[in-house]
Amino acid sequence: MNKRVLAVTIGLAIAAGTAPAWANIGMENIAAGVIAEGHGGTAIAVGDDTSVMNTNPALLSNIENNRMDANMTMMFPEYSYKSAYEDTSGMKPIFVIPTMGLAWKQTDRMHLGVAFFNEGGSGTDYGPIRTKDTAMLGSAGTMTEYFSMFGYMVVTPTMAYQATDNLSLGISAQPGYAMARMKMPFSMSNLYPGFGDIWSADMNMHDYNYRTKIGAVYTVNEAVGVGFAYTTKADINLRGTARMQTPSGNNGYMTGDAAADMGWPSSFKVGAYWDMRGMGMQRMSLDIERINWSEYYTSVPFRMTHIVMNGSSNIPTPMSMDMNLGWTDQTAYKLGFEQPFGDMVTMRMGWVHGRSPVPDNGILAIMNPIVEDHYTMGMGIYPTKSFEINMAMTYGVGHKQTNNSSDTIIGHFGSSTAPVSSDMNGTTIGMKFYTMSMGIGYKW
């Protein structure tokens, strides 16, 4: 029975991994489950559903016997892009992100579980827009696309052990899958004058990877508890194909193998809760998180090899680009509250803040993890002791940043080295979003 459940879960996880994911704290979702989302994503010291396998695996010990959860989040991102040549709010897509988890009590002190989660990512879709190169080409120019979709998901086989009445420990082995698809303009004539200004029509890459999460939770007394979780980094070595073509289509195209070395950073998170029933509130929870984006996103290399021009001419010289993003490590703060109203309803609310890890001169239209403040609310309905329905909403407050640098992307072709995406100089990028989530839980 458990083997069949595991096989189905992994299969669903791989299918869900191809769906886009969007950034909340940097590129990391603020919550792994609907319950935690309702109270600001706090889930390092509190939690008793299967989403804790991707926050603090030690909390799996809080599940009394066996439990299954299925969650669905609808995300409504809104973008803006303003330059000397274009001012647009872009497309308004709707994305659906599922998660699912199963946990069971193995012994009085041992709990096991498995789940899949969409960890996060980044993405934009401005549709066809006018760029510097298009403006120079005049009526011969074709509007070019700014589009990106980078998503990272994990499967989380987990074990939690209650070492004492007050202390629980947990570990989660997390194989992962990442995918990226991007379209963006490049000004390449200064690298390869014979080919003119070209733009990337399609970069399509993916990778399988691995990381580990460990955690502990300690109950100080009846009213106070603390927890911590540490997650190792995961190298994401994206591999795939790329096709690059001139905006007008008159000067040909390139195709070749594509590679980009990215990753999901390590993080250290601590949390605490305080039972406030003496003050009219059941529980307040607080998390502080440190996410080390600089491990991967100071500079991201992109390479293109085995290049074929116009379908026949081979170019022996590889082409590469350094995306000098300059991201810094990020500290995020989460605050949540819960209040039951009788035995059947619990209300939740929360606040999340994390300063954008992206400096202004590292802003790219295809990577926009810049939202800093989030407000959440949620509700749990418990019609029986075994069945529950949870709902949550999040508002990611709009935030904008302007790039005043002409060398965010540096290209290399043979002996030539020069900026290849001067189009971002003076461009302002904006991002905000809304989410609506619903989940069901069943205990037995």
Beta strands, then each sheet from edge to edge (+ up, - down):
strand 1: 67-82
strand 2: 87-88
strand 3: 95-105
strand 4: 110-129
strand 5: 144-155
strand 6: 158-162
strand 7: 167-185
strand 8: 199-219
strand 9: 224-231
strand 10: 234-245
strand 11: 253-264
strand 12: 267-275
strand 13: 283-291
strand 14: 300-309
strand 15: 313-315
strand 16: 319-323
strand 17: 330-341
strand 18: 345-354
strand 19: 373-381
strand 20: 387-403
strand 21: 409-413
strand 22: 416-419
strand 23: 427-443
sheet 1: 2+ 1- 3+ 4- 5+ 7- 6+
sheet 2: 2+ 1- 23+ 20- 19+ 18- 17+ 13- 12+ 9- 8+ 10- 11+ 14- 15+
sheet 3: 2+ 1- 23+ 20- 19+ 18- 17+ 13- 12+ 9- 8+ 10- 11+ 14- 16+ 21- 22+
end
